[in-house]
Amino acid sequence: MKIKVNPLRVLPIVAGIFLMVGCSSDDGTVPAPDPDPDPDMEETVTETASKTYELGSVADPDISGTAKFVTYSNDSTVIELNLQNTPDGGMHPAHIHFNTAAEGGDIALDLETVDGGTGQSSTHVTTLNDGTAITYEQLLEYDGYINVHLSADELGTLVAQGDIGQNELTGTSKEYPLESVAVDDIDGTATFHERVNGEALAVIQLNNTPDTGSHPGHIHQNTAAEGGDIAFTFNPVNGETGVSMTNVAELDDETSFGYVDILEYDGYINIHLSAEELGILVAQGDIGQNELTGESKEYTLNSVAFAEIDGTATFFERINGEALAVIMLNNTVENGVHPGHIHENSAAEGGDIL
């Protein structure tokens, strides 16, 4: 038997179905995600620039590493510390400090603790500890340095350290010898390392200093042979290590004094036995324009009134064209003082004192 359906009765049912379907699209239901999203629509963050600074060893000569400053395409900045030979169980706090490592300074920024097992830490940087915003570019010009400490309980013990930003060393340096004076075994060098900002790191290294000694050092005006007033004060040489490190930016009278100025300065260095015995010198050397070129000329001094006294007069050329005259006589009397002059003409002719 066939069932007859009245079309007019079916229309309301069909309309109701369409109405229900239409309402379902407005009920807030989130459509299913596209199983194959367009990869071009996703943001890809890439490294756009980086700068690496050296972290030198301090308490443990085996521990050293780097601090890498990285900026990314989304303008974020990350500081990555990477140390070699840290102990597996160690946790090493790290900070950026104000000023140079030679000067010392307060903490400016806390970095993530270095994990001794990996020797690494990574810190996302947007502001300093005081809330001051800082960018990658500003970090590269920052007046600061990094300290990595042995532990949270032993912050006074450093395992690595390095200058950053404007305090970075350029790799250019100048070394001057420091000769022994009162103590034959003590001698060494004074090396000036140029910084990016034009200042200098002065490193004095002496050999055979006593462990308990503390030896003040200064740059003086004029040559060592002439003598002169103190122009610049170094940090004292530590007798145990024989080392002194000092930032050089200005003279004691606050006159600007950078790396280039040192190379041209009319001065010399004195290292003293102690703060209480400044009159006793343990090492000394000319610097700047007074440096010796290595060229010299020796003349013989023959005996005259005393057959046993003779010697030499040696003239050492200086960079500025002047000379250091060293007279060395044999068999002189211990308490004697013997004036000397250059005269006009030959010795056979005689002449006035020049």
Sine and cosine of phi, psi and omega as CSV:
sin_phi,cos_phi,sin_psi,cos_psi,sin_omega,cos_omega
0.00,0.00,0.74,-0.67,0.00,-1.00
-1.00,0.02,0.69,-0.72,0.04,-1.00
-0.99,-0.10,0.77,-0.63,0.01,-1.00
-0.99,-0.14,0.78,-0.62,-0.02,-1.00
-0.94,-0.34,0.75,-0.66,0.02,-1.00
-0.99,0.15,0.88,-0.47,-0.04,-1.00
-0.84,0.55,-0.51,0.86,-0.02,-1.00
-0.93,0.36,-0.45,0.89,0.05,-1.00
-0.98,0.18,-0.44,0.90,-0.03,-1.00
-0.98,0.22,-0.56,0.83,-0.09,-1.00
-0.83,0.56,-0.70,0.72,0.03,-1.00
-0.88,0.47,-0.57,0.82,-0.01,-1.00
-0.92,0.39,-0.71,0.71,0.00,-1.00
-0.90,0.44,-0.66,0.75,0.01,-1.00
-0.89,0.45,-0.61,0.80,0.02,-1.00
-0.90,0.43,-0.62,0.78,0.02,-1.00
-0.89,0.45,-0.72,0.69,0.02,-1.00
-0.89,0.45,-0.58,0.81,0.03,-1.00
-0.91,0.42,-0.66,0.75,0.03,-1.00
-0.90,0.43,-0.66,0.75,0.01,-1.00
-0.90,0.43,-0.67,0.74,0.00,-1.00
-0.89,0.45,-0.63,0.78,0.00,-1.00
-0.94,0.35,-0.51,0.86,-0.06,-1.00
-0.90,0.43,-0.41,0.91,0.00,-1.00
-0.98,0.19,-0.16,0.99,-0.02,-1.00
-0.94,-0.35,0.19,0.98,-0.09,-1.00
-1.00,-0.03,0.17,0.99,0.06,-1.00
1.00,0.02,0.02,1.00,0.00,-1.00
-0.91,0.41,0.78,-0.62,0.01,-1.00
-0.98,0.19,0.80,-0.60,0.00,-1.00
-0.92,0.39,0.45,-0.89,0.00,-1.00
-0.87,0.49,0.61,-0.79,-0.01,-1.00
-0.91,0.40,0.43,-0.90,0.06,-1.00
-0.93,0.37,0.86,-0.51,-0.03,-1.00
-0.90,0.43,-0.31,0.95,0.00,-1.00
-0.77,-0.64,0.97,0.24,-0.02,-1.00
-0.92,0.40,0.42,-0.91,0.00,-1.00
-0.96,0.28,0.90,-0.43,-0.03,-1.00
-0.87,0.49,-0.42,0.91,0.00,-1.00
-0.93,0.36,-0.29,0.96,-0.01,-1.00
-0.99,0.11,-0.23,0.97,-0.01,-1.00
-1.00,0.03,0.64,-0.77,0.02,-1.00
-0.98,0.18,0.79,-0.61,0.06,-1.00
-0.96,-0.27,0.88,-0.47,-0.01,-1.00
-1.00,-0.04,0.82,-0.57,-0.03,-1.00
-0.79,-0.61,0.42,-0.91,0.08,-1.00
-0.95,0.30,0.78,-0.62,-0.02,-1.00
-0.96,-0.29,-0.43,0.90,0.02,-1.00
-0.29,-0.96,0.38,-0.92,0.04,-1.00
-0.41,-0.91,0.37,-0.93,0.04,-1.00
-0.61,-0.79,0.77,-0.64,-0.05,-1.00
-0.92,-0.38,0.74,-0.67,0.04,-1.00
-0.91,-0.42,0.57,-0.82,0.01,-1.00
-0.99,0.16,0.64,-0.77,0.12,-0.99
-0.91,-0.42,0.95,-0.33,-0.05,-1.00
-0.99,0.11,0.37,-0.93,0.02,-1.00
-0.94,0.34,0.46,-0.89,0.03,-1.00
-0.78,-0.63,-1.00,0.08,-0.06,-1.00
-0.96,0.29,-0.57,0.82,-0.03,-1.00
-0.89,-0.46,0.92,-0.40,-0.07,-1.00
-0.90,0.44,-0.28,0.96,-0.02,-1.00
-1.00,0.08,-0.27,0.96,-0.06,-1.00
-0.98,-0.18,0.86,-0.52,0.07,-1.00
-0.40,-0.92,0.04,-1.00,0.00,-1.00
0.13,-0.99,-0.51,-0.86,-0.07,-1.00
-0.63,-0.77,0.36,-0.93,0.18,-0.98
-0.84,-0.55,0.89,-0.45,-0.03,-1.00
-0.96,-0.28,0.85,-0.53,0.06,-1.00
-0.99,-0.14,0.84,-0.55,-0.11,-0.99
-0.82,-0.57,0.70,-0.72,0.16,-0.99
-0.89,-0.46,0.56,-0.83,-0.10,-0.99
-0.89,-0.45,0.17,-0.99,-0.07,-1.00
-0.90,0.44,-0.34,0.94,0.07,-1.00
-1.00,-0.06,0.25,0.97,0.04,-1.00
0.94,0.33,0.22,0.98,0.08,-1.00
-0.99,0.16,0.42,-0.91,0.00,-1.00
-0.79,-0.61,0.71,-0.71,-0.01,-1.00
-0.76,-0.65,0.67,-0.74,0.10,-0.99
-0.95,-0.32,0.87,-0.49,-0.04,-1.00
-0.94,-0.33,0.88,-0.47,0.09,-1.00
-0.99,-0.12,0.67,-0.74,0.00,-1.00
-0.64,-0.77,0.95,-0.31,-0.02,-1.00
-0.93,-0.36,0.56,-0.83,0.06,-1.00
-0.98,-0.17,0.59,-0.81,0.14,-0.99
0.93,0.37,0.49,0.87,0.14,-0.99
-0.98,0.22,0.53,-0.85,-0.01,-1.00
-0.94,0.35,0.57,-0.82,-0.07,-1.00
-0.82,0.57,-0.66,0.75,-0.06,-1.00
-1.00,0.03,0.01,1.00,-0.11,-0.99
-0.98,0.22,0.54,-0.84,0.14,-0.99
-0.76,-0.65,0.91,-0.42,-0.23,-0.97
-0.91,-0.42,0.97,-0.25,0.04,-1.00
-0.88,0.48,0.52,-0.85,-0.02,-1.00
-0.63,-0.78,0.53,-0.85,-0.03,-1.00
-0.53,-0.85,0.42,-0.91,0.29,-0.96
-1.00,-0.10,0.77,-0.64,0.00,-1.00
-0.94,-0.34,0.36,-0.93,0.12,-0.99
-0.95,0.32,0.47,-0.88,0.12,-0.99
0.97,0.25,-0.22,-0.98,0.05,-1.00
-1.00,-0.01,0.31,-0.95,0.05,-1.00
-0.89,0.46,-0.55,0.84,0.01,-1.00
-0.92,0.39,-0.54,0.84,0.00,-1.00
-1.00,0.08,-0.60,0.80,-0.12,-0.99
0.99,0.16,0.35,-0.94,-0.01,-1.00
-0.04,-1.00,0.22,-0.98,-0.01,-1.00
-0.94,0.34,0.27,-0.96,0.03,-1.00
-0.95,0.32,0.77,-0.64,0.06,-1.00
-0.98,-0.21,-0.54,0.84,-0.06,-1.00
-0.48,-0.88,0.79,-0.62,0.11,-0.99
-0.99,0.16,0.76,-0.64,0.11,-0.99
-0.98,-0.22,0.35,-0.94,0.05,-1.00
-0.89,0.46,0.58,-0.82,-0.03,-1.00
-0.91,0.42,0.68,-0.73,0.04,-1.00
-0.97,0.23,0.81,-0.59,0.05,-1.00
-0.99,0.17,0.88,-0.48,-0.03,-1.00
-0.87,0.49,-0.49,0.87,-0.01,-1.00
-0.91,0.41,-0.59,0.81,-0.01,-1.00
-0.95,-0.30,-0.35,0.94,-0.08,-1.00
0.96,0.27,0.27,0.96,-0.14,-0.99
-0.81,-0.58,0.41,-0.91,0.23,-0.97
-0.46,-0.89,0.41,-0.91,-0.01,-1.00
-0.68,-0.73,0.79,-0.62,-0.07,-1.00
-0.80,-0.60,0.83,-0.56,0.11,-0.99
-0.99,0.13,0.82,-0.58,-0.14,-0.99
-0.89,-0.45,0.81,-0.59,0.14,-0.99
-0.79,-0.62,-0.54,0.84,-0.02,-1.00
-0.63,-0.77,0.34,-0.94,0.17,-0.98
-0.98,0.20,0.10,-1.00,-0.04,-1.00
-0.86,0.50,-0.48,0.88,-0.02,-1.00
-1.00,0.06,0.11,0.99,0.04,-1.00
1.00,-0.04,-0.07,1.00,0.03,-1.00
-0.93,0.38,0.81,-0.58,0.02,-1.00
-0.92,0.39,0.61,-0.79,0.02,-1.00
-0.59,-0.80,0.70,-0.72,-0.03,-1.00
-0.97,-0.25,0.12,-0.99,0.05,-1.00
-0.85,0.53,-0.73,0.69,-0.02,-1.00
-0.89,0.47,-0.62,0.78,0.01,-1.00
-0.94,0.35,-0.55,0.83,0.05,-1.00
-0.90,0.43,-0.58,0.81,-0.01,-1.00
-0.95,0.32,-0.25,0.97,0.04,-1.00
-0.93,-0.36,0.15,0.99,-0.15,-0.99
-0.96,0.28,0.58,-0.81,0.07,-1.00
-1.00,-0.02,1.00,0.08,-0.10,-1.00
-0.35,-0.94,-0.03,-1.00,0.05,-1.00
-0.45,-0.89,0.27,-0.96,-0.02,-1.00
-0.93,-0.36,0.72,-0.69,0.17,-0.99
-0.91,-0.42,0.71,-0.70,0.17,-0.98
-0.89,-0.46,0.83,-0.56,-0.16,-0.99
-0.98,-0.18,0.32,-0.95,-0.01,-1.00
-0.90,0.44,-0.72,0.69,0.00,-1.00
-0.27,-0.96,0.15,-0.99,0.03,-1.00
-0.91,0.42,-0.45,0.89,0.00,-1.00
-1.00,0.01,-0.20,0.98,-0.04,-1.00
-0.75,-0.66,0.86,0.52,-0.02,-1.00
-0.92,0.39,-0.36,0.93,0.02,-1.00
-0.96,0.29,-0.23,0.97,0.02,-1.00
-0.98,-0.22,0.89,-0.46,-0.03,-1.00
-0.99,-0.14,0.67,-0.74,0.07,-1.00
-0.97,-0.24,-0.37,0.93,0.04,-1.00
-0.38,-0.93,0.46,-0.89,-0.07,-1.00
-0.38,-0.93,0.54,-0.84,0.06,-1.00
-0.25,-0.97,0.61,-0.79,0.08,-1.00
-0.97,0.25,0.54,-0.84,-0.01,-1.00
-0.75,-0.66,0.11,-0.99,0.10,-1.00
0.87,0.50,-0.72,-0.69,-0.04,-1.00
-0.92,0.39,-0.26,0.97,-0.02,-1.00
-1.00,0.04,-0.06,1.00,0.01,-1.00
-0.85,0.52,0.58,-0.81,0.06,-1.00
-0.99,0.13,0.63,-0.78,-0.05,-1.00
-0.99,0.16,-0.32,0.95,-0.10,-0.99
0.98,-0.19,-0.16,0.99,0.06,-1.00
-1.00,-0.02,0.71,-0.71,-0.03,-1.00
-0.48,-0.87,0.27,-0.96,0.05,-1.00
-0.67,-0.74,0.79,-0.61,-0.04,-1.00
-0.94,-0.35,0.70,-0.71,0.08,-1.00
-0.86,-0.51,0.68,-0.74,0.05,-1.00
-0.97,0.26,0.57,-0.82,0.12,-0.99
-0.89,-0.45,0.91,-0.40,-0.08,-1.00
-1.00,0.04,0.44,-0.90,0.02,-1.00
-0.92,0.38,0.47,-0.88,0.03,-1.00
-0.79,-0.61,-1.00,0.09,-0.07,-1.00
-0.97,0.23,-0.49,0.87,-0.04,-1.00
-0.87,-0.50,0.89,-0.45,-0.11,-0.99
-0.86,0.51,-0.54,0.84,-0.11,-0.99
-0.99,0.17,-0.26,0.97,-0.08,-1.00
-0.99,-0.13,0.90,-0.44,0.11,-0.99
-0.48,-0.88,-0.05,-1.00,-0.01,-1.00
0.21,-0.98,-0.52,-0.85,-0.05,-1.00
-0.61,-0.79,0.39,-0.92,0.19,-0.98
-0.84,-0.54,0.89,-0.46,-0.04,-1.00
-0.90,-0.44,0.77,-0.64,0.02,-1.00
-0.95,-0.30,0.85,-0.52,-0.02,-1.00
-0.96,-0.27,0.80,-0.59,-0.03,-1.00
-0.95,0.30,0.66,-0.75,0.10,-0.99
-0.99,-0.17,0.31,-0.95,0.03,-1.00
-0.85,0.52,-0.57,0.82,-0.04,-1.00
-0.99,0.10,0.08,1.00,0.04,-1.00
1.00,-0.05,-0.19,0.98,0.08,-1.00
-0.98,0.21,-0.14,-0.99,-0.04,-1.00
-0.60,-0.80,0.48,-0.88,0.19,-0.98
-0.98,-0.22,0.87,-0.50,0.04,-1.00
-0.99,-0.12,0.84,-0.54,0.03,-1.00
-0.88,-0.47,0.92,-0.39,0.09,-1.00
-0.99,-0.15,0.79,-0.61,-0.01,-1.00
-0.81,-0.58,0.92,-0.39,0.02,-1.00
-0.94,-0.35,0.53,-0.85,0.05,-1.00
-0.99,-0.14,0.63,-0.78,0.17,-0.99
0.92,0.40,0.52,0.85,0.11,-0.99
-0.97,0.22,0.52,-0.85,0.01,-1.00
-0.93,0.36,0.59,-0.81,-0.09,-1.00
-0.82,0.57,-0.61,0.80,-0.08,-1.00
-1.00,-0.04,0.04,1.00,-0.07,-1.00
-0.97,0.24,0.46,-0.89,0.16,-0.99
-0.67,-0.74,0.91,-0.42,-0.24,-0.97
-0.90,-0.43,0.96,-0.28,0.04,-1.00
-0.88,0.47,0.52,-0.86,0.03,-1.00
-0.64,-0.77,0.52,-0.85,-0.04,-1.00
-0.56,-0.83,0.43,-0.90,0.30,-0.95
-1.00,-0.08,0.78,-0.62,0.03,-1.00
-0.95,-0.31,0.38,-0.92,0.10,-1.00
-0.96,0.28,0.49,-0.87,0.05,-1.00
0.97,0.23,-0.21,-0.98,0.04,-1.00
-1.00,-0.01,0.30,-0.95,0.06,-1.00
-0.88,0.47,-0.55,0.83,0.00,-1.00
-0.92,0.39,-0.53,0.85,-0.01,-1.00
-1.00,0.06,-0.62,0.79,-0.12,-0.99
0.99,0.14,0.35,-0.94,-0.01,-1.00
-0.01,-1.00,0.14,-0.99,-0.03,-1.00
-0.95,0.32,0.33,-0.94,0.05,-1.00
-0.94,0.34,0.75,-0.66,0.04,-1.00
-0.94,-0.33,-0.53,0.85,-0.06,-1.00
-0.54,-0.84,0.63,-0.78,-0.02,-1.00
-0.94,-0.35,0.82,-0.58,0.09,-1.00
-1.00,0.08,0.33,-0.95,0.26,-0.97
-0.91,0.40,0.61,-0.79,-0.05,-1.00
-0.86,0.52,0.52,-0.85,0.10,-1.00
-0.96,0.26,0.80,-0.60,0.06,-1.00
-0.97,0.24,0.88,-0.47,-0.06,-1.00
-0.88,0.47,-0.53,0.85,-0.03,-1.00
-0.92,0.39,-0.64,0.77,-0.02,-1.00
-0.98,-0.19,-0.35,0.94,-0.09,-1.00
0.96,0.27,0.25,0.97,-0.14,-0.99
-0.88,-0.48,0.60,-0.80,0.20,-0.98
-0.73,-0.69,0.70,-0.72,0.08,-1.00
-0.82,-0.58,0.77,-0.63,-0.06,-1.00
-0.63,-0.77,0.71,-0.71,0.13,-0.99
-0.98,0.18,0.69,-0.72,-0.02,-1.00
-0.90,-0.43,0.93,-0.37,0.01,-1.00
-0.74,-0.67,-0.47,0.88,0.02,-1.00
-0.42,-0.91,0.40,-0.92,0.07,-1.00
-0.96,0.29,0.14,-0.99,-0.02,-1.00
-0.88,0.48,-0.42,0.91,0.03,-1.00
-1.00,0.01,0.19,0.98,0.06,-1.00
0.97,0.25,0.19,0.98,0.16,-0.99
-0.94,0.35,0.72,-0.70,0.02,-1.00
-0.83,0.55,0.70,-0.71,-0.10,-0.99
-0.45,-0.89,0.99,-0.10,-0.04,-1.00
-0.95,-0.32,-0.23,-0.97,-0.08,-1.00
-0.86,0.51,-0.74,0.68,-0.03,-1.00
-0.89,0.45,-0.61,0.79,0.01,-1.00
-0.90,0.44,-0.59,0.81,0.01,-1.00
-0.87,0.49,-0.67,0.74,-0.07,-1.00
-0.91,0.42,-0.37,0.93,-0.05,-1.00
-0.94,-0.35,0.07,1.00,-0.16,-0.99
-0.97,0.24,0.58,-0.82,0.07,-1.00
-1.00,-0.04,1.00,0.08,-0.10,-0.99
-0.36,-0.93,-0.02,-1.00,0.04,-1.00
-0.47,-0.88,0.27,-0.96,-0.03,-1.00
-0.93,-0.36,0.71,-0.71,0.17,-0.99
-0.89,-0.46,0.73,-0.69,0.18,-0.98
-0.91,-0.42,0.81,-0.58,-0.15,-0.99
-0.98,-0.19,0.33,-0.94,-0.01,-1.00
-0.89,0.45,-0.70,0.71,0.00,-1.00
-0.26,-0.97,0.15,-0.99,0.03,-1.00
-0.91,0.41,-0.46,0.89,0.00,-1.00
-1.00,0.06,-0.27,0.96,-0.05,-1.00
-0.78,-0.63,0.86,0.51,-0.02,-1.00
-0.92,0.40,-0.36,0.93,0.01,-1.00
-0.96,0.29,-0.24,0.97,0.01,-1.00
-0.98,-0.21,0.88,-0.47,-0.02,-1.00
-0.99,-0.13,0.69,-0.73,0.07,-1.00
-0.97,-0.23,-0.36,0.93,0.04,-1.00
-0.37,-0.93,0.44,-0.90,-0.09,-1.00
-0.37,-0.93,0.54,-0.84,0.07,-1.00
-0.23,-0.97,0.59,-0.81,0.07,-1.00
-0.97,0.25,0.51,-0.86,0.01,-1.00
-0.71,-0.70,0.09,-1.00,0.09,-1.00
0.87,0.49,-0.72,-0.69,-0.03,-1.00
-0.92,0.38,-0.24,0.97,0.00,-1.00
-1.00,0.04,-0.05,1.00,0.02,-1.00
-0.85,0.52,0.58,-0.81,0.05,-1.00
-0.99,0.13,0.62,-0.79,-0.04,-1.00
-0.99,0.15,-0.33,0.94,-0.11,-0.99
0.97,-0.23,-0.22,0.98,0.06,-1.00
-1.00,0.07,0.65,-0.76,0.00,-1.00
-0.43,-0.90,0.28,-0.96,0.05,-1.00
-0.64,-0.77,0.79,-0.61,-0.04,-1.00
-0.95,-0.32,0.70,-0.72,0.07,-1.00
-0.86,-0.50,0.56,-0.83,0.00,-1.00
-0.99,0.10,0.68,-0.74,0.11,-0.99
-0.92,-0.39,0.93,-0.36,-0.06,-1.00
-1.00,0.08,0.44,-0.90,0.03,-1.00
-0.92,0.39,0.48,-0.88,0.03,-1.00
-0.78,-0.63,-1.00,0.05,-0.06,-1.00
-0.95,0.30,-0.50,0.87,-0.02,-1.00
-0.86,-0.51,0.90,-0.44,-0.12,-0.99
-0.87,0.49,-0.47,0.88,-0.08,-1.00
-1.00,0.07,-0.18,0.98,-0.03,-1.00
-0.99,-0.15,0.88,-0.47,0.10,-0.99
-0.49,-0.87,-0.06,-1.00,0.00,-1.00
0.21,-0.98,-0.49,-0.87,-0.05,-1.00
-0.63,-0.77,0.37,-0.93,0.19,-0.98
-0.82,-0.57,0.89,-0.46,-0.05,-1.00
-0.89,-0.45,0.75,-0.67,0.01,-1.00
-0.94,-0.33,0.86,-0.51,-0.02,-1.00
-0.97,-0.26,0.81,-0.58,-0.04,-1.00
-0.95,0.30,0.68,-0.73,0.12,-0.99
-0.99,-0.15,0.32,-0.95,0.02,-1.00
-0.87,0.50,-0.57,0.82,-0.04,-1.00
-0.99,0.14,0.10,1.00,0.03,-1.00
1.00,-0.05,-0.19,0.98,0.07,-1.00
-0.98,0.19,-0.10,-0.99,-0.05,-1.00
-0.59,-0.80,0.48,-0.88,0.17,-0.98
-0.98,-0.20,0.85,-0.53,0.03,-1.00
-0.99,-0.17,0.83,-0.56,0.02,-1.00
-0.87,-0.49,0.91,-0.42,0.07,-1.00
-0.98,-0.19,0.79,-0.61,-0.02,-1.00
-0.82,-0.57,0.92,-0.40,0.01,-1.00
-0.93,-0.35,0.54,-0.84,0.05,-1.00
-0.99,-0.16,0.62,-0.79,0.16,-0.99
0.91,0.41,0.52,0.86,0.09,-1.00
-0.97,0.23,0.37,-0.93,0.02,-1.00
-0.95,0.31,0.64,-0.77,-0.12,-0.99
-0.82,0.57,-0.69,0.72,-0.04,-1.00
-0.99,-0.14,0.17,0.99,-0.06,-1.00
-0.97,0.23,0.50,-0.86,0.13,-0.99
-0.80,-0.60,0.86,-0.50,-0.19,-0.98
-0.87,-0.50,0.98,-0.19,0.02,-1.00
-0.87,0.49,0.51,-0.86,0.02,-1.00
-0.64,-0.77,0.50,-0.87,-0.04,-1.00
-0.57,-0.82,0.41,-0.91,0.27,-0.96
-0.99,-0.13,0.78,-0.63,0.00,-1.00
-0.94,-0.34,0.38,-0.93,0.11,-0.99
-0.93,0.37,0.43,-0.90,0.09,-1.00
0.95,0.30,-0.19,-0.98,0.06,-1.00
-1.00,0.02,0.28,-0.96,0.04,-1.00
-0.88,0.48,-0.55,0.84,0.00,-1.00
-0.93,0.37,-0.55,0.84,-0.02,-1.00
-0.99,0.10,-0.62,0.79,-0.12,-0.99
0.99,0.16,0.30,-0.95,0.00,-1.00
0.05,-1.00,0.10,-0.99,-0.03,-1.00
-0.95,0.31,0.36,-0.93,0.07,-1.00
-0.94,0.33,0.74,-0.67,0.08,-1.00
-1.00,0.05,0.00,0.00,0.00,0.00
